Amino acid sequence: MTELHLWLRHEARTTERRTPIVPDDARRLVGNGVVLTVEESPQRIFPIEEYEAAGCRVARAGSWATAAPRDAVVLGLKELPGEPSGLTHRHIFFGHAYKGQPGAAELLGRFAAGGGALFDLEYLVDDSGRRLAAFGFWAGYLGAALAVLRHRGRLRAPLTPTTKEELDATLEPAAHDAGFTGLVIGALGRSGRGARAAFATAGVDPTCWDLAETRDLDRPALLGHDVMVNAVLATTPVPPFLREQDLDTPGRRLRTLCDVTCDVGSPLNVLPVYDETTDWDEPVRRLCDEPPLDLIAIDNLPSLLPRESSADFSAALLPHLLDFGVSGAWGRCLERFREASRAHGLDKGEPHGE
Ligand SMILES: NC(=O)c1ccc[n+]([C@@H]2O[C@H](COP(=O)([O-])OP(=O)(O)OC[C@H]3O[C@@H](n4cnc5c(N)ncnc54)[C@H](O)[C@@H]3O)[C@@H](O)[C@H]2O)c1
């Protein structure tokens, strides 16, 4: 079997400080015979020297397109730069291209033009369809942390990447903080567990709901909590947890709503009470004035804790990278890519390098 050459690229998105492989795991890959080239990247949370010390080769930022051998597998997290127009390599990243998202046809068209292939990390799943590497825990952690800070009047904007230690220090309850009730929906999932952990750090013991508790939804009970974090992964449409008219319910206690799920605009959206996400510059939007209800709906939460979220993700991805091309998970990933390409009338048969 030819040795695997992984090429860790610089992220084109300037605010993205995360990486799918941290230096400690880079060392393990190299120790297992993987050739690992790492591009220099001014914003990556881990300096290039740490990868170099781990035995990685170093390349210029963005040089994969011209310098990576054709059989190298290019690894990243978020979108590729707009060029080159034809993608000749196999790429591992979050493509966001299989649910009719804007730009999906263009991205798949670039792969078809170059003969490359996409192994989309969102579709790297086990036999039962469960994601093998995901950022959910830290999304939930941050979602609940920001909601608590807002509720206590201590959220400062713009948000900037931080560390768990610094974040946790801000979550410590102060003597003058009034008590409040919290609710996590989707509490048994990755994000839900993260949300519960952040509430615990903030000294709050939230009510936890998952599928069993929302089957026959008790909206008055939902509206009776001060802070709510939605962390569900909806796969089939269910009745919304909140509708516009619920916000006018007399006696509503709910003041702070954090939607980690951020399915805004989708038929699966369980919170159709807003139509635009919020962001690091303006994390909070007021949905109602009397009584107030504030929304936080940020769709790149884990990037705010780049070190911790990269380390977790990398640890989950490492064993699968060591099995690249061999395990069933990568085969399923490739099949998903082919299906999506066929749906766009683009499938041209086997990509190279298999
Ligand atoms: N905002 C962000 O930055 C960010 C980052 C990562 C993930 N996410 C999103 O967070 C969501 C959760 O991701 P995850 O990794 O935690 O998923 P997960 O599969 O680990 O957990 C989802 C949980 O939701 C529960 N659930 C599903 N439908 C429900 C319903 N109708 N009522 C109650 N519970 C329900 C499931 O039983 C499960 O426990 C996803 O939509 C994901 O895309 C957002």
The ligand as a Gaussian input file, in Angstrom:
#p B3LYP/6-31G(d) Opt

LIG

0 1
 N      -23.926000      27.070000      16.286000
 C      -22.820000      26.392000      16.040000
 O      -21.708000      26.944000      15.962000
 C      -22.893000      24.903000      15.923000
 C      -21.698000      24.143000      15.933000
 C      -21.793000      22.759000      15.892000
 C      -23.047000      22.140000      15.789000
 N      -24.178000      22.931000      15.708000
 C      -25.513000      22.350000      15.567000
 O      -25.968000      21.918000      16.821000
 C      -26.975000      20.920000      16.633000
 C      -26.739000      19.759000      17.569000
 O      -25.542000      19.094000      17.191000
 P      -24.992000      17.862000      18.057000
 O      -23.635000      17.525000      17.525000
 O      -25.143000      18.178000      19.494000
 O      -26.029000      16.728000      17.655000
 P      -26.294000      15.373000      18.424000
 O      -26.848000      14.432000      17.413000
 O      -25.104000      14.953000      19.224000
 O      -27.434000      15.752000      19.497000
 C      -28.698000      16.211000      19.132000
 C      -29.683000      15.886000      20.241000
 O      -30.934000      16.484000      19.870000
 C      -31.942000      15.578000      20.264000
 N      -33.159000      15.898000      19.517000
 C      -33.397000      15.776000      18.197000
 N      -34.653000      16.185000      17.915000
 C      -35.205000      16.582000      19.083000
 C      -36.472000      17.101000      19.448000
 N      -37.437000      17.279000      18.551000
 N      -36.694000      17.392000      20.761000
 C      -35.722000      17.215000      21.684000
 N      -34.508000      16.708000      21.403000
 C      -34.253000      16.415000      20.117000
 C      -31.362000      14.207000      19.935000
 O      -32.060000      13.173000      20.602000
 C      -29.928000      14.382000      20.433000
 O      -29.808000      14.039000      21.802000
 C      -26.893000      20.526000      15.160000
 O      -27.969000      21.131000      14.467000
 C      -25.583000      21.108000      14.707000
 O      -25.586000      21.441000      13.327000
 C      -24.110000      24.287000      15.788000

